[in-house]
Amino acid sequence: MGRTGEDIRKRIARARLERMMVIAVVILVAVVPAIPIWLMYGWIISQSFSGKVILGILPTDLTLDNWRFLWSPIKMGEKEYPNIWPITINTLALALTVSGLVVFVSSLSGYALSRMEFKGRTALMQFIIALHAFPSVILLIALFVILNKLGLYGKGFVTLVGIALIKAGLEIPMATWIIKGFFDNIPWDLEWAALVDGASRWKVWRTVILPLVLPGIAAVSIFSFLSGWSEFLLVFTYVAQEEYYTLPVMIYYMIGEFIHIDWGMLAALGLFYAIPTLIFFSVSQKVLLRIYVGGVKG
């Protein structure tokens, strides 16, 4: 009996030790790397609403003066930047255009790749993946030539439209592959039943199939919107007029004011820029948790 009790105590101690080791590994892997990120978030929030922070994240002298760019021109040093609201509209227009184009084209092409058999289908899908491997930076010169030939360079807001087309073209390959996975999980019986009832292929896609892949469409639209919202390189390269900048480009130029930089206003502007992404993730997190690349979780 004593031997059995001693064995039980050893097993309990071993189980506790294993559990502590698992917790320690989780803390090292998941918690410790996130600490600098949370500290940065803490600093930007504290600095946005205070004149000075101590110990990095503790605010003092609470004020809304750092948010004055919402109701007055942005001045930093001797430089005056465009009003924040037209810049925000430019950024929002770019993001919405990219998202709309990506969702429309990828939902059609993903359906075609999933449901239609044609010569070269496998090679086309491999080519789609290869297209996503090209970063936009190596295409800058070629894209400049194309924009110039199409008359979309140096034309103000029209240039932003050209950039939206480029960005959508870079995002469509992977979005098509993702949407195709969702179409693959829909049984053929549903589509055949609608076709037998006399519905056209277009009507079947629009009224029967599309509602079943809404989680995938939501994910693609969110990712493409955020990609357009955060686009910096193409706008920085091709947009010359300040009034057609987007928020990432304007923040970049404000950071360049090293001597006269207003850290409080810059932090508030950075928080203002991050608000839409926080809203999107908070609203769509339930949808994102239900999906994975290529299907829907039960």
Order of alpha helices (4+ residues) and beta strands (2+ residues): alpha-alpha-beta-beta-beta-beta-alpha-alpha-alpha-alpha-alpha-alpha-alpha-alpha-alpha-beta-beta
